[in-house]
């Protein structure tokens, strides 16, 4: 596939942190969230993805506060969060702390009382009776009509508003595959004239990577959950990664995650889904070829499902058990030249005597190597290295212990243990 767009330079070794403003603090405001910026910067967070910050429709509202994804106006903020000026200040603060900001953009549908339903009803799909509707049966939203060219331009103008007014750095595009691909091409072409941005698609529809820089690794997320529950083999995971390598166009990569707002609220926390595999999977997300996502509160870790339509704040304890864990991984991504999606540093699978239990791979750029071993079982494992490419002297990035690896050397791994070995 011929790529028309080039990912922005800073995105090739970055990480993303999803911000749920409503549940992040008891206040649920931009200003209250800003107090967490120093901590997140110290953790090595580079990109803040804010769930939709636009106002929520009152008509058809679910729960007491409604869905973020039922927008009533594309060019202002949810008053519960603060004003456009408040958000602009937050973006500036994030930039000063060395972080980028992307916003969630819901282009397929709006809430039932979006301002366009009054000012431009022709912007929406209508049924045989002339009523607005949603194709998927979601009863709090209605679909936009992408055959209407003025609507397309109005949507692009709204996106430009946030770039010009608040200086955001990109978009996470909700259910991107429900919107015609040619619209996204049209939008990115127009927005590139304003500012070079980062584009993340919530989809696994590969043709959309003609426009987007990265998209969700949904299949990986589902496969790893099934694997953690004994329903798939490790080879099935390896096969899927091979498929990703074949399918993804050059210059693009998957977004890997164990939690996000949908998964946490509707399908369970990562600990419900993965049990002890949570940390080895997080290590995989940060060291394989792709971009890792961290969801609000994973650094605690948060052990509860956050309500989606009602106030349900994260229970911050003041102790962030996984802060240093994520900090170490995030720093590694910036410091090791082999972790960069712009270089020819595709992971190399390595051989051991336990290929069905331990995921074993290497990243290499020129003479620099990074060797990763992940015990994906609840049992201690004793394995022998069967691959000369992994021999040498390495330092574990987590405890700084030295490992001298040789062919057929035995390595002992504790249940769910992970080693990330940086050569010296």
C-alpha positions as CSV (number, residue, x, y, z in Angstrom):
1,X,0.0,0.0,0.0
2,X,1.4,3.4,-1.0
3,X,1.4,5.8,1.9
4,X,0.3,9.3,1.1
5,X,1.1,10.8,4.6
6,X,4.2,10.6,6.8
7,X,3.9,10.2,10.6
8,X,5.1,13.2,12.5
9,X,8.7,12.6,13.7
10,X,8.0,12.6,17.4
11,X,5.5,9.8,17.1
12,X,7.9,7.0,16.2
13,X,9.0,6.1,19.7
14,X,6.2,7.7,21.8
15,X,3.6,6.5,24.3
16,X,0.0,7.5,24.9
17,X,-1.8,8.1,28.1
18,X,-5.6,8.2,27.9
19,X,-7.2,10.8,30.2
20,X,-10.8,10.3,31.5
21,X,-11.4,13.8,32.8
22,X,-14.8,13.0,34.4
23,X,-13.4,10.3,36.6
24,X,-9.8,11.5,37.0
25,X,-10.5,13.8,40.0
26,X,-13.5,14.5,42.3
27,X,-13.8,17.9,40.6
28,X,-13.7,16.4,37.1
29,X,-12.2,19.5,35.6
30,X,-9.3,20.5,33.3
31,X,-7.8,22.6,36.1
32,X,-8.0,19.7,38.6
33,X,-6.3,17.3,36.1
34,X,-3.5,19.8,35.6
35,X,-2.3,19.1,39.1
36,X,-1.3,15.6,37.8
37,X,0.9,16.9,34.9
38,X,4.2,16.9,36.9
39,X,3.7,13.3,38.0
40,X,2.7,12.1,34.5
41,X,5.7,13.9,33.0
42,X,8.0,12.3,35.6
43,X,6.5,8.9,34.6
44,X,7.6,9.6,31.0
45,X,4.2,10.1,29.5
46,X,4.6,11.8,26.1
47,X,1.1,12.1,24.6
48,X,-2.1,12.9,26.5
49,X,-5.2,11.6,24.8
50,X,-8.3,13.3,26.2
51,X,-11.6,11.5,25.9
52,X,-14.2,13.8,24.2
53,X,-14.2,17.3,25.8
54,X,-17.2,18.6,23.9
55,X,-20.6,19.1,25.6
56,X,-23.0,16.1,25.9
57,X,-26.5,16.0,24.5
58,X,-29.3,16.2,27.1
59,X,-31.9,14.4,24.9
60,X,-31.5,10.7,25.2
61,X,-28.8,11.0,27.8
62,X,-27.8,7.8,29.5
63,X,-27.3,7.7,33.2
64,X,-26.9,11.0,35.1
65,X,-24.1,12.5,33.0
66,X,-24.4,10.9,29.6
67,X,-21.9,9.5,27.1
68,X,-18.9,11.6,26.2
69,X,-19.5,10.2,22.6
70,X,-22.9,11.9,22.2
71,X,-21.7,15.4,21.3
72,X,-24.0,18.4,21.2
73,X,-21.5,21.0,19.8
74,X,-18.2,20.4,18.1
75,X,-16.6,23.8,18.9
76,X,-17.0,24.2,22.6
77,X,-16.3,22.3,25.8
78,X,-18.4,20.4,28.3
79,X,-19.1,23.0,31.0
80,X,-18.5,20.4,33.7
81,X,-14.9,20.2,32.6
82,X,-14.3,23.9,32.1
83,X,-14.1,26.5,29.3
84,X,-12.3,26.5,26.0
85,X,-9.9,28.9,27.7
86,X,-9.3,26.4,30.5
87,X,-8.5,23.7,28.0
88,X,-6.2,26.0,26.0
89,X,-4.3,26.7,29.2
90,X,-4.1,22.9,30.0
91,X,-2.7,22.3,26.5
92,X,-0.1,25.0,27.1
93,X,0.8,23.5,30.5
94,X,1.2,20.0,29.0
95,X,3.4,21.5,26.3
96,X,5.6,23.2,28.9
97,X,5.9,19.9,30.7
98,X,7.1,18.2,27.5
99,X,3.9,16.4,26.5
100,X,1.7,16.5,23.4
101,X,-2.1,16.6,23.4
102,X,-4.5,14.8,21.2
103,X,-8.3,14.9,21.5
104,X,-11.0,12.3,20.9
105,X,-12.9,13.2,17.7
106,X,-16.4,11.6,17.2
107,X,-17.1,12.1,13.5
108,X,-19.6,9.4,12.7
109,X,-22.5,10.6,14.9
110,X,-23.7,13.3,17.2
111,X,-26.0,13.4,20.2
112,X,-29.7,13.8,19.6
113,X,-29.8,17.5,20.2
114,X,-26.6,18.6,18.5
115,X,-26.8,22.2,17.3
116,X,-26.7,21.0,13.7
117,X,-30.1,19.3,14.1
118,X,-31.6,22.8,14.3
119,X,-29.2,24.8,12.0
120,X,-28.4,22.2,9.4
121,X,-30.7,19.1,9.6
122,X,-29.5,18.2,6.1
123,X,-26.2,17.2,7.7
124,X,-27.8,14.0,9.1
125,X,-29.1,10.7,7.7
126,X,-32.9,10.4,7.7
127,X,-35.1,7.4,7.4
128,X,-38.1,7.0,5.1
129,X,-40.2,9.1,7.5
130,X,-37.7,12.0,7.5
131,X,-36.4,11.2,11.1
132,X,-32.8,11.2,12.2
133,X,-31.5,7.7,13.1
134,X,-28.4,5.7,14.0
135,X,-27.4,2.8,11.8
136,X,-26.1,0.7,14.7
137,X,-29.0,0.9,17.1
138,X,-27.3,3.3,19.6
139,X,-30.3,5.2,21.0
140,X,-28.4,8.3,22.3
141,X,-26.8,9.3,18.9
142,X,-27.7,9.9,15.3
143,X,-25.6,9.4,12.2
144,X,-24.1,12.2,10.0
145,X,-24.6,12.2,6.3
146,X,-21.2,12.1,4.5
147,X,-22.8,12.5,1.1
148,X,-23.4,16.1,2.2
149,X,-20.3,18.0,1.2
150,X,-21.0,21.2,3.2
151,X,-21.3,18.9,6.3
152,X,-17.8,17.5,5.5
153,X,-16.4,21.0,5.4
154,X,-18.2,22.0,8.6
155,X,-16.6,19.0,10.3
156,X,-13.1,19.9,9.0
157,X,-13.6,23.5,10.1
158,X,-14.5,22.2,13.6
159,X,-11.3,20.1,13.8
160,X,-9.3,23.1,12.6
161,X,-10.9,25.2,15.4
162,X,-9.2,23.1,18.1
163,X,-5.9,23.1,16.3
164,X,-5.9,26.9,15.9
165,X,-7.6,27.8,19.1
166,X,-5.9,25.4,21.5
167,X,-2.8,24.2,19.6
168,X,-3.6,20.5,20.0
169,X,-1.2,18.0,18.4
170,X,-3.5,15.4,16.9
171,X,-6.7,13.4,16.9
172,X,-7.8,10.0,18.2
173,X,-10.7,9.3,15.8
174,X,-13.6,7.3,17.3
175,X,-14.9,4.4,15.3
176,X,-12.9,5.7,12.3
177,X,-14.0,2.9,10.0
178,X,-17.7,4.1,10.2
179,X,-16.7,7.3,8.4
180,X,-15.7,7.1,4.7
181,X,-12.0,6.8,4.2
182,X,-12.0,9.6,1.6
183,X,-13.3,12.0,4.3
184,X,-10.3,11.3,6.5
185,X,-8.0,11.8,3.5
186,X,-9.8,15.1,2.9
187,X,-9.6,16.1,6.5
188,X,-5.9,15.3,6.9
189,X,-5.0,17.1,3.7
190,X,-6.8,20.2,5.0
191,X,-5.4,20.0,8.5
192,X,-1.8,19.4,7.3
193,X,-2.0,22.9,5.9
194,X,-2.6,24.2,9.4
195,X,-0.3,22.0,11.5
196,X,1.4,18.6,11.1
197,X,-0.5,16.4,13.4
198,X,-0.6,12.8,14.8
199,X,-3.5,10.7,13.7
200,X,-4.8,7.6,15.7
201,X,-7.7,5.6,14.4
202,X,-10.0,3.4,16.5
203,X,-10.2,0.7,13.9
204,X,-8.5,-2.4,12.6
205,X,-9.6,-1.8,9.1
206,X,-6.2,-1.8,7.4
207,X,-7.1,0.4,4.4
208,X,-7.6,3.3,6.9
209,X,-3.8,3.2,7.5
210,X,-3.5,5.0,4.1
211,X,-4.4,8.0,6.2
212,X,-3.8,7.2,9.9
213,X,-0.4,6.7,11.6
214,X,-1.5,4.0,13.9
215,X,-4.7,2.0,14.8
216,X,-5.9,-0.2,17.5
217,X,-4.6,-3.7,17.9
218,X,-8.0,-5.0,18.9
219,X,-7.3,-8.6,17.7
220,X,-4.2,-8.7,19.9
221,X,-6.1,-7.5,22.9
222,X,-8.8,-10.2,22.4
223,X,-6.2,-12.9,21.6
224,X,-4.1,-12.2,24.7
225,X,-7.2,-12.3,26.9
226,X,-8.1,-15.7,25.5
227,X,-4.5,-16.8,25.8
228,X,-4.5,-15.7,29.5
229,X,-7.6,-17.8,30.1
230,X,-6.1,-20.9,28.4
231,X,-8.2,-20.6,25.3
232,X,-5.3,-20.0,22.8
233,X,-1.7,-21.0,22.5
234,X,1.3,-18.8,22.5
235,X,1.8,-19.8,18.9
236,X,-1.6,-18.2,18.0
237,X,-0.2,-14.9,19.4
238,X,2.9,-15.3,17.3
239,X,0.9,-16.0,14.2
240,X,-1.2,-12.9,14.8
241,X,1.9,-10.7,15.1
242,X,3.2,-12.1,11.8
243,X,-0.1,-11.2,10.2
244,X,0.2,-7.6,11.5
245,X,3.7,-7.4,10.0
246,X,2.3,-8.5,6.6
247,X,-0.7,-6.2,6.7
248,X,0.5,-2.9,8.1
249,X,1.9,-0.5,5.5
250,X,5.4,0.9,6.0
251,X,5.4,3.9,8.3
252,X,2.4,2.7,10.4
253,X,2.2,0.5,13.5
254,X,-0.3,-1.0,16.0
255,X,-1.5,0.6,19.2
256,X,-1.1,-2.0,22.0
257,X,-3.1,-1.8,25.2
258,X,-4.5,-3.9,28.1
259,X,-7.1,-1.3,29.2
260,X,-9.0,1.7,27.9
261,X,-12.2,3.4,28.7
262,X,-14.4,0.9,26.9
263,X,-12.6,-2.2,28.1
264,X,-12.4,-1.0,31.7
265,X,-16.1,-0.1,32.0
266,X,-17.7,-2.8,29.9
267,X,-15.4,-5.8,29.9
268,X,-13.4,-5.5,33.1
269,X,-10.2,-4.2,34.5
270,X,-6.9,-5.6,33.1
271,X,-6.6,-7.7,36.3
272,X,-10.0,-9.3,35.7
273,X,-9.0,-10.1,32.1
274,X,-5.3,-11.0,32.3
275,X,-4.6,-11.8,36.0
276,X,-0.8,-12.1,36.4
277,X,-0.1,-11.5,32.7
278,X,-0.8,-7.8,33.1
279,X,2.8,-6.7,33.7
280,X,4.4,-9.0,31.0
281,X,1.8,-7.7,28.6
282,X,2.6,-4.1,29.5
283,X,6.3,-4.9,28.8
284,X,5.4,-6.4,25.5
285,X,3.3,-3.3,24.6
286,X,6.3,-1.1,25.2
287,X,9.0,-3.2,23.6
288,X,7.3,-4.7,20.5
289,X,7.0,-2.7,17.2
290,X,4.1,-0.3,18.0
291,X,2.9,2.3,20.4
292,X,1.8,1.5,24.0
293,X,-1.3,3.0,25.6
294,X,-1.8,3.5,29.3
295,X,-5.3,4.2,30.7
296,X,-6.1,6.6,33.5
297,X,-5.2,4.9,36.8
298,X,-3.2,1.9,35.5
299,X,-0.2,3.3,37.4
300,X,-2.0,2.8,40.8
301,X,-3.1,0.2,39.7
302,X,-6.8,0.9,39.5
303,X,-8.7,-2.3,40.4
304,X,-12.3,-1.2,39.7
305,X,-14.5,-0.7,36.6
306,X,-15.2,3.0,36.2
307,X,-18.9,3.8,35.5
308,X,-19.4,5.2,32.0
309,X,-22.5,7.4,32.3
310,X,-22.1,8.5,36.0
311,X,-19.6,10.1,38.3
312,X,-17.2,7.5,39.6
313,X,-13.8,8.9,40.4
314,X,-10.6,7.0,40.4
315,X,-9.6,6.2,44.0
316,X,-6.2,7.8,44.1
317,X,-4.3,6.6,47.2
318,X,-1.2,8.8,46.9
319,X,0.8,5.6,46.3
320,X,1.6,4.8,42.6
321,X,2.8,1.2,42.7
322,X,3.5,1.1,39.0
323,X,4.9,4.6,38.5
324,X,8.5,3.4,38.3
325,X,7.5,0.4,36.2
326,X,6.0,2.6,33.5
327,X,8.7,5.2,33.9
328,X,11.4,2.6,33.2
329,X,9.6,1.4,30.1
330,X,8.9,4.9,28.8
331,X,12.5,6.0,29.3
332,X,13.7,2.9,27.5
333,X,11.6,3.8,24.5
334,X,13.3,7.1,24.2
335,X,16.8,5.9,25.0
336,X,17.2,2.7,23.0
337,X,17.7,3.2,19.3
338,X,16.1,-0.2,18.4
339,X,12.7,1.0,19.7
340,X,11.6,3.3,16.9
341,X,9.0,2.6,14.2
342,X,10.8,4.8,11.7
343,X,13.8,2.4,11.6
344,X,14.1,-1.1,10.3
345,X,13.9,-2.6,13.8
346,X,11.2,-5.2,13.4
347,X,11.3,-7.6,16.4
348,X,13.2,-10.9,15.8
349,X,11.8,-14.0,17.4
350,X,14.4,-16.1,19.3
351,X,14.5,-19.7,20.1
352,X,14.4,-21.4,23.5
353,X,13.4,-24.7,25.0
354,X,10.1,-23.3,26.2
355,X,8.5,-21.7,23.1
356,X,4.9,-22.5,24.3
357,X,5.4,-20.7,27.6
358,X,8.0,-17.9,27.2
359,X,7.8,-15.2,24.6
360,X,11.4,-14.5,23.6
361,X,12.4,-11.8,21.1
362,X,15.0,-9.2,20.3
363,X,15.1,-5.7,18.8
364,X,18.2,-4.5,17.1
365,X,19.5,-1.3,15.5
366,X,23.0,-1.5,14.1
367,X,25.1,-3.0,17.0
368,X,22.6,-2.2,19.8
369,X,20.4,-5.0,21.0
370,X,17.4,-5.4,23.3
371,X,16.5,-8.9,24.4
372,X,13.0,-9.5,26.0
373,X,11.8,-12.7,27.8
374,X,8.2,-12.9,29.0
375,X,7.0,-15.8,31.2
376,X,3.3,-15.9,30.3
377,X,2.5,-18.6,32.8
378,X,1.8,-18.8,36.5
379,X,4.5,-21.4,37.0
380,X,8.3,-21.0,37.4
381,X,10.1,-21.8,34.1
382,X,13.6,-23.2,33.5
383,X,14.6,-22.7,29.9
384,X,17.7,-22.9,27.8
385,X,18.7,-20.3,25.2
386,X,18.9,-21.9,21.8
387,X,19.8,-18.8,19.7
388,X,23.2,-17.3,19.3
389,X,21.8,-13.9,18.4
390,X,20.9,-13.4,22.1
391,X,24.4,-14.2,23.5
392,X,26.4,-11.5,25.2
393,X,26.4,-9.3,28.3
394,X,23.2,-7.5,29.2
395,X,21.8,-5.3,32.0
396,X,18.2,-5.8,33.1
397,X,16.5,-2.4,32.9
398,X,14.4,-3.0,36.0
399,X,16.8,-4.2,38.6
400,X,20.1,-3.4,36.8
401,X,21.5,-6.9,37.3
402,X,24.0,-8.2,34.8
403,X,23.2,-11.2,32.7
404,X,25.9,-13.0,30.7
405,X,23.9,-15.1,28.1
406,X,25.5,-18.0,26.3
407,X,24.1,-20.7,24.0
408,X,22.3,-23.4,25.9
409,X,22.5,-21.5,29.1
410,X,19.7,-22.1,31.6
411,X,17.6,-19.2,32.7
412,X,15.2,-19.4,35.6
413,X,12.0,-17.3,35.4
414,X,9.5,-16.9,38.2
415,X,5.7,-16.9,37.5
416,X,4.9,-14.1,35.2
417,X,8.4,-12.8,35.3
418,X,9.8,-10.5,32.6
419,X,13.3,-9.6,31.7
420,X,14.2,-6.7,29.4
421,X,17.9,-6.9,28.8
422,X,19.9,-4.0,27.4
423,X,23.3,-4.9,25.9
424,X,26.4,-3.0,27.1
